[in-house]
Amino acid sequence: MASGANVATWAEPRREGFLTACEERDLPVPRIAAVELPPAGTAADAAAILREWRTGEDPVTAVGAYNDAVAALVLAAARELGLVVPRDLAVIGVDDEAYATLLDPPLSTIRVPMDERADELFDTAMRLTGDEVAPLEPDPLSLFVIPRGTA
């Protein structure tokens, strides 16, 4: 999970949603750690966490990162530890940033259609201020997995 003031609004809901999804599917509680986003967060920070997660009888073999920037830190940390992605460790980010294809290997990611989310946020803000808007239609969040070289 990413940490820092600039992501606090989004990090906790993502974490809670992830934990809820795991619980609903009877999956084990995942390991979660917080790292600062670059440039404050470094590959060495991520490597310390990854080293701990890879030690013991149940080493982590995949990381779902908070976003593509954190996934890039995980890729750098894996390289620092001599791990080969995706053979030794699968990594997936979120947001499908333009630089994701430039990483080595190219980052697998999840694309969130932000234009749809922006419309929903606008409608919610209008409702909160008492302005009239059309009723919100139930619409499950559309996410798209973009498979590349890391997972």
C-alpha positions, 0 to 999 in steps of 0.5 A: 500500500502506498503511504503519504499525504498525497494518497491518503484519500485513496489508499485506505479505501483500496486496502479495505476493498481488497481485504473485503474481496479476499474475505468474501472469497475465503482467501487468506489474509494478504500481507500488506505493507506501506511504502512512500511513493517515489521519490520519497520511497526507494527501491531499498525501502521496497527491497527490505519489505520484499526480503522479509516477505520472501523469507520463511516457509511461505514466501510471497510469489506475487505482489499486487501494488497500490499503483504503477509507481509502487509496482515500479518500486517493487520491480526495482526491489526484485532486481536488487534482490536478484529475483527474476520477474515474473519467474520468481515474483509476479507483479501487477500495478493499477492505473495503466500509466504511460510509463508502464510499457517502458519498465523492464519487463513491461508492467502488467496493470489494471486500467480503471476508466477514470472518465466514468469515475469522474462522472460518478464523483461529480454526480455525488458532489452535486447530490451532497450540495443539494443540487438536482442530478439524475438518479445514480444508476447501479454500475459495477466498477469496470476494471480491465487487466492489461497483461504484459511482462510481469504477471 
